[in-house]
């Protein structure tokens, strides 16, 4: 249970999500299923964290992360959400681990994506405080 970042994992990338969470002191929720989505869990995590990260080995477009964002919108909860998953493109043939790495879905790629988003959020916050 961390603070600041909550990783909502859907599916096979839980191990990588846990590795990254340990480095960031982030929370991890194993969402286990998309339908029905765990609304109480999402509300709880959104209320206690500054950034939600959805993690899935599935298409980002129309995937579990989209369901999370749709639910947050329905509830009027406005907050940063980073969706990590498969792009809407063909993925080159390779081993499974090579494919994940090429898509930024290995531990190093996930960590880099989250840190990049945190940097952007911190930059935006600094900009707001200087106005």
Beta strands, then each sheet from edge to edge (+ up, - down):
strand 1: 4-10
strand 2: 27-30
strand 3: 49-59
strand 4: 80-86
sheet 1: 2+ 1+ 3+ 4+
end
